[in-house]
Amino acid sequence: MNSSRRLFLQQSATVGLAAAFPFRSAFAETNRPIGLQLYTVQDEIKKDAPATFAALAKIGYREVESFPIQEVPPAQLRKMLDDAGLKCPSAHLFFGVADTGELLEQANTLGAHYVVSSVLLHTTLPGFNADKMRETIKAFTLDDFKKVAAKANEIGAQAKKAGLQYAYHNHNFEFRDYGGHTGYEILLSETDPALVKFELDCGWITTAGHNPIEYFSKYPGRYPLMHAKDFPADTPVTTNLGVDPKHAPTEVGRGHIDFKPIIAAAEKSGLQHIFVEQDPPIVGMTSLEAVRISYQTLRPLV
């Protein structure tokens, strides 16, 4: 067989395999798995957790980030995730509401490395109370953010002893202007970079009127985690905590946030895990349909 004919047959075989397995050809060789913050599909988890995790794996998700699922104990959740082939490298926990040692133990049970506070207050609340939390946040001062930074350092030290890494997740209220300064600046400047990392929620920071690329670029090594969250184009800039039903988060790619340059900057900054998050309720489709759309948008970018 001459070399030209051999090359033709090899190329034909390659094309044939690509046609037979288009999904594998397009997505199998990727640099980084895409994860999902489970808060997004909490309605499906409550109905049938194992089926939900299997559905996520079928979509293509390989990692998840837990949220405090009271109905599913950590050991049981870990088994369900293992059965579905999903890893949980990051756990959102209610620091300041439950005992820190117990929370860190839960994270280790899940197999997580990062322990993340979705919201961290400077005071301790006796049990989770959303209304009280919002009232406290509304009254935040710069001094309160300094207290939060000190508390974050303490949690970070405890996490390190437990073999874990603490990270702070932002919303939009941290970017409220206090005479030319923001609470987020305080959190970045007054926390120990070795003890406190950050999970940049790109949706919330954009809604607050800031550019996530600037933070990834200015603070390399501080952002091993990010949330890919999108908002409609007509979403007004605000630093008031809470989802406006008229401008609720939407599927990644259906809003106004351009994630291609954001992810490029995040990768350069030291990103390790990316998690899709869409705050419920999700309107017009099921949460599983929504996270499928977000996955399909992000997969070519990661």
KEVEXVEX-114596 format. One record per residue (C-alpha): residue in one letter; x, y, z. Coordinates in Angstrom, 1 decimal, decimal comma. Layout:
<"A" <X Y Z>>
...
***
This chain:
<"M" <0,0 0,0 0,0>>
<"N" <1,5 3,4 -1,0>>
<"S" <1,9 6,2 1,5>>
<"S" <-0,8 8,4 -0,1>>
<"R" <-3,4 5,6 0,1>>
<"R" <-2,4 4,8 3,7>>
<"L" <-2,8 8,5 4,7>>
<"F" <-6,2 8,7 3,0>>
<"L" <-7,5 5,6 4,9>>
<"Q" <-6,2 7,0 8,2>>
<"Q" <-7,9 10,3 7,7>>
<"S" <-11,1 8,6 6,6>>
<"A" <-11,1 6,5 9,8>>
<"T" <-10,6 9,5 11,9>>
<"V" <-13,5 11,3 10,2>>
<"G" <-15,7 8,3 10,6>>
<"L" <-15,0 8,1 14,4>>
<"A" <-15,7 11,7 14,8>>
<"A" <-19,0 11,4 13,0>>
<"A" <-20,0 8,3 15,1>>
<"F" <-19,1 10,0 18,4>>
<"P" <-19,7 13,8 17,9>>
<"F" <-20,2 14,6 21,6>>
<"R" <-17,0 12,8 22,6>>
<"S" <-15,1 14,4 19,8>>
<"A" <-16,2 17,8 20,8>>
<"F" <-16,0 17,7 24,6>>
<"A" <-13,9 14,7 25,8>>
<"E" <-10,5 16,5 25,6>>
<"T" <-11,0 19,5 27,8>>
<"N" <-8,8 21,3 30,2>>
<"R" <-11,1 21,7 33,2>>
<"P" <-14,3 20,1 34,4>>
<"I" <-17,3 22,3 34,8>>
<"G" <-19,1 22,2 38,1>>
<"L" <-22,5 23,2 39,4>>
<"Q" <-23,5 24,9 42,7>>
<"L" <-26,3 22,5 43,9>>
<"Y" <-28,4 25,4 45,2>>
<"T" <-29,4 25,8 41,5>>
<"V" <-31,2 22,4 41,4>>
<"Q" <-32,4 22,2 45,0>>
<"D" <-35,9 21,6 43,9>>
<"E" <-34,9 18,5 41,9>>
<"I" <-32,7 17,3 44,8>>
<"K" <-35,7 17,4 47,2>>
<"K" <-37,7 15,3 44,8>>
<"D" <-35,1 12,7 43,9>>
<"A" <-31,5 13,4 44,7>>
<"P" <-29,8 10,3 43,1>>
<"A" <-31,7 10,9 39,8>>
<"T" <-30,8 14,5 39,9>>
<"F" <-27,1 13,8 40,3>>
<"A" <-27,2 11,2 37,5>>
<"A" <-28,9 13,8 35,2>>
<"L" <-26,1 16,3 36,0>>
<"A" <-23,4 13,7 35,1>>
<"K" <-25,3 12,9 31,9>>
<"I" <-25,3 16,6 30,9>>
<"G" <-21,5 16,6 31,4>>
<"Y" <-21,0 18,0 34,8>>
<"R" <-18,1 16,4 36,7>>
<"E" <-18,0 18,5 39,9>>
<"V" <-20,5 20,0 42,2>>
<"E" <-20,4 22,6 45,0>>
<"S" <-22,6 21,7 47,9>>
<"F" <-24,9 24,0 49,8>>
<"P" <-26,3 23,2 53,3>>
<"I" <-28,8 20,5 52,3>>
<"Q" <-30,5 19,8 55,6>>
<"E" <-32,4 16,9 54,2>>
<"V" <-29,3 14,9 53,1>>
<"P" <-26,6 14,1 55,7>>
<"P" <-23,1 14,6 54,4>>
<"A" <-22,2 10,9 54,4>>
<"Q" <-25,3 10,1 52,4>>
<"L" <-24,7 12,9 50,0>>
<"R" <-21,1 11,8 49,5>>
<"K" <-22,3 8,3 48,5>>
<"M" <-24,9 9,6 46,1>>
<"L" <-22,3 11,8 44,4>>
<"D" <-19,8 9,0 44,2>>
<"D" <-22,4 6,7 42,6>>
<"A" <-23,1 9,4 40,0>>
<"G" <-19,4 9,9 39,3>>
<"L" <-19,4 13,5 40,7>>
<"K" <-16,8 15,1 42,9>>
<"C" <-17,4 17,8 45,5>>
<"P" <-14,2 19,9 45,7>>
<"S" <-16,0 22,8 47,4>>
<"A" <-18,7 23,1 50,1>>
<"H" <-20,8 26,2 51,0>>
<"L" <-21,4 26,2 54,8>>
<"F" <-23,3 28,4 57,3>>
<"F" <-20,3 29,8 59,3>>
<"G" <-21,5 31,8 62,2>>
<"V" <-24,7 29,8 62,4>>
<"A" <-23,4 26,3 63,3>>
<"D" <-20,3 25,1 65,1>>
<"T" <-17,3 25,7 62,9>>
<"G" <-15,6 22,4 63,9>>
<"E" <-18,7 20,5 62,9>>
<"L" <-19,0 22,3 59,6>>
<"L" <-15,4 21,5 58,7>>
<"E" <-16,0 17,8 59,6>>
<"Q" <-18,9 17,8 57,2>>
<"A" <-16,7 19,2 54,4>>
<"N" <-14,1 16,5 55,0>>
<"T" <-16,9 13,9 54,8>>
<"L" <-17,9 15,3 51,5>>
<"G" <-14,3 15,1 50,2>>
<"A" <-14,2 18,8 49,7>>
<"H" <-11,0 20,9 49,9>>
<"Y" <-12,6 24,4 49,9>>
<"V" <-15,0 25,5 52,6>>
<"V" <-16,9 28,6 51,5>>
<"S" <-19,1 31,1 53,3>>
<"S" <-21,9 32,2 51,0>>
<"V" <-22,5 35,1 53,4>>
<"L" <-20,3 35,9 56,5>>
<"L" <-21,6 38,3 59,1>>
<"H" <-19,6 40,0 61,9>>
<"T" <-22,1 38,7 64,4>>
<"T" <-23,4 35,3 65,2>>
<"L" <-27,0 34,4 64,5>>
<"P" <-28,7 31,7 66,6>>
<"G" <-29,9 29,6 63,7>>
<"F" <-30,4 30,7 60,1>>
<"N" <-32,8 33,6 59,8>>
<"A" <-32,8 35,1 56,3>>
<"D" <-34,7 38,3 57,3>>
<"K" <-32,4 39,0 60,2>>
<"M" <-29,4 38,4 58,0>>
<"R" <-30,7 40,9 55,4>>
<"E" <-31,3 43,5 58,2>>
<"T" <-27,8 43,0 59,5>>
<"I" <-26,3 43,4 56,0>>
<"K" <-28,3 46,5 55,2>>
<"A" <-26,8 48,2 58,3>>
<"F" <-23,1 47,1 57,5>>
<"T" <-20,4 49,7 58,0>>
<"L" <-16,7 49,6 57,0>>
<"D" <-15,9 48,7 60,6>>
<"D" <-18,3 45,8 60,3>>
<"F" <-16,4 44,6 57,3>>
<"K" <-13,2 44,8 59,3>>
<"K" <-14,8 42,5 61,8>>
<"V" <-15,8 40,2 59,0>>
<"A" <-12,2 40,1 57,8>>
<"A" <-11,0 39,2 61,2>>
<"K" <-13,6 36,5 61,5>>
<"A" <-12,6 35,1 58,1>>
<"N" <-9,0 34,9 59,2>>
<"E" <-10,1 32,9 62,3>>
<"I" <-12,1 30,5 60,1>>
<"G" <-9,3 30,2 57,7>>
<"A" <-6,9 29,2 60,5>>
<"Q" <-9,3 26,6 61,8>>
<"A" <-9,8 25,3 58,2>>
<"K" <-6,1 25,0 57,7>>
<"K" <-5,7 22,8 60,8>>
<"A" <-8,5 20,6 59,4>>
<"G" <-6,6 20,2 56,1>>
<"L" <-9,0 22,5 54,3>>
<"Q" <-8,9 25,9 52,6>>
<"Y" <-11,4 28,7 53,5>>
<"A" <-12,9 31,0 50,8>>
<"Y" <-15,3 33,9 50,9>>
<"H" <-18,1 34,1 48,3>>
<"N" <-19,4 37,6 47,4>>
<"H" <-22,8 39,0 46,6>>
<"N" <-23,2 42,6 45,6>>
<"F" <-23,5 44,3 48,9>>
<"E" <-19,8 44,1 49,5>>
<"F" <-19,3 46,7 46,8>>
<"R" <-21,4 49,4 48,4>>
<"D" <-19,5 52,7 48,3>>
<"Y" <-18,4 54,2 51,7>>
<"G" <-16,9 57,5 50,7>>
<"G" <-14,6 56,0 48,0>>
<"H" <-14,0 52,6 49,7>>
<"T" <-15,9 49,3 49,6>>
<"G" <-16,3 46,5 52,0>>
<"Y" <-14,8 44,2 49,5>>
<"E" <-11,5 46,2 49,5>>
<"I" <-11,4 45,7 53,3>>
<"L" <-11,9 41,9 52,9>>
<"L" <-9,1 41,7 50,4>>
<"S" <-6,6 43,9 52,2>>
<"E" <-7,2 42,7 55,8>>
<"T" <-7,3 38,9 55,3>>
<"D" <-4,3 36,6 55,2>>
<"P" <-3,9 35,4 51,5>>
<"A" <-2,7 32,0 52,8>>
<"L" <-5,8 31,6 55,0>>
<"V" <-8,5 33,3 53,1>>
<"K" <-9,2 32,8 49,4>>
<"F" <-12,1 34,1 47,4>>
<"E" <-14,8 32,7 45,2>>
<"L" <-15,7 35,4 42,7>>
<"D" <-19,4 35,4 41,8>>
<"C" <-19,1 37,1 38,4>>
<"G" <-22,9 37,7 38,2>>
<"W" <-23,1 39,6 41,5>>
<"I" <-20,0 41,6 41,1>>
<"T" <-21,2 42,7 37,6>>
<"T" <-24,6 43,7 39,0>>
<"A" <-22,8 45,8 41,6>>
<"G" <-21,1 47,7 38,7>>
<"H" <-17,7 46,2 38,9>>
<"N" <-15,7 44,2 36,3>>
<"P" <-14,6 40,7 37,5>>
<"I" <-11,6 40,8 35,1>>
<"E" <-10,1 43,7 37,0>>
<"Y" <-10,1 41,6 40,2>>
<"F" <-8,8 38,4 38,7>>
<"S" <-5,9 40,5 37,2>>
<"K" <-5,2 42,6 40,3>>
<"Y" <-5,2 39,7 42,8>>
<"P" <-3,6 36,7 41,3>>
<"G" <-3,7 33,6 43,5>>
<"R" <-6,7 34,9 45,6>>
<"Y" <-9,4 33,4 43,3>>
<"P" <-9,2 29,6 42,9>>
<"L" <-13,0 29,5 42,6>>
<"M" <-15,6 31,3 40,6>>
<"H" <-19,3 31,3 40,0>>
<"A" <-20,6 31,6 36,4>>
<"K" <-23,8 33,5 36,9>>
<"D" <-25,6 35,6 34,2>>
<"F" <-28,1 38,4 34,4>>
<"P" <-30,5 40,0 31,8>>
<"A" <-29,1 42,9 29,9>>
<"D" <-31,6 45,4 31,5>>
<"T" <-30,6 44,5 35,1>>
<"P" <-29,9 47,7 36,9>>
<"V" <-26,7 48,3 38,9>>
<"T" <-27,4 47,8 42,6>>
<"T" <-25,6 46,9 45,8>>
<"N" <-28,8 46,0 47,6>>
<"L" <-28,8 42,3 48,5>>
<"G" <-31,6 40,2 47,0>>
<"V" <-32,8 38,9 43,7>>
<"D" <-35,3 41,2 41,8>>
<"P" <-37,9 39,0 40,2>>
<"K" <-38,0 41,3 37,2>>
<"H" <-34,2 40,9 36,7>>
<"A" <-33,6 37,4 38,0>>
<"P" <-30,4 35,5 37,1>>
<"T" <-30,7 33,7 33,8>>
<"E" <-28,9 30,9 32,0>>
<"V" <-25,3 31,5 31,1>>
<"G" <-25,2 32,9 27,6>>
<"R" <-28,7 34,3 27,7>>
<"G" <-27,7 37,4 29,7>>
<"H" <-25,3 40,2 29,1>>
<"I" <-22,1 38,9 30,7>>
<"D" <-19,4 37,9 28,3>>
<"F" <-17,7 35,0 30,0>>
<"K" <-15,0 34,3 27,4>>
<"P" <-12,6 37,1 28,6>>
<"I" <-13,6 36,6 32,2>>
<"I" <-12,6 32,9 32,1>>
<"A" <-9,4 33,7 30,3>>
<"A" <-8,5 36,2 33,1>>
<"A" <-9,6 33,8 35,8>>
<"E" <-7,4 31,0 34,3>>
<"K" <-4,4 33,3 34,2>>
<"S" <-5,1 34,3 37,8>>
<"G" <-5,0 30,7 39,1>>
<"L" <-8,6 29,4 38,8>>
<"Q" <-9,0 25,8 39,9>>
<"H" <-12,8 25,3 39,8>>
<"I" <-15,7 27,0 38,0>>
<"F" <-19,3 26,5 39,2>>
<"V" <-22,5 27,4 37,3>>
<"E" <-25,0 29,0 39,6>>
<"Q" <-28,5 30,3 38,9>>
<"D" <-30,5 31,5 41,8>>
<"P" <-34,0 29,9 42,0>>
<"P" <-36,8 30,1 41,2>>
<"I" <-36,1 29,4 37,6>>
<"V" <-39,0 30,4 35,3>>
<"G" <-40,0 28,9 32,0>>
<"M" <-38,1 25,6 32,3>>
<"T" <-36,9 23,1 34,8>>
<"S" <-33,7 23,8 36,7>>
<"L" <-32,1 20,8 34,9>>
<"E" <-33,0 22,3 31,5>>
<"A" <-31,5 25,6 32,7>>
<"V" <-28,2 24,1 33,8>>
<"R" <-27,9 22,1 30,6>>
<"I" <-28,0 25,4 28,6>>
<"S" <-25,4 27,0 30,9>>
<"Y" <-23,1 23,9 30,5>>
<"Q" <-23,4 24,0 26,7>>
<"T" <-22,5 27,7 26,7>>
<"L" <-19,5 27,3 29,0>>
<"R" <-18,0 24,0 27,6>>
<"P" <-16,3 25,6 24,6>>
<"L" <-14,8 28,3 26,8>>
<"V" <-13,2 26,3 29,5>>
***
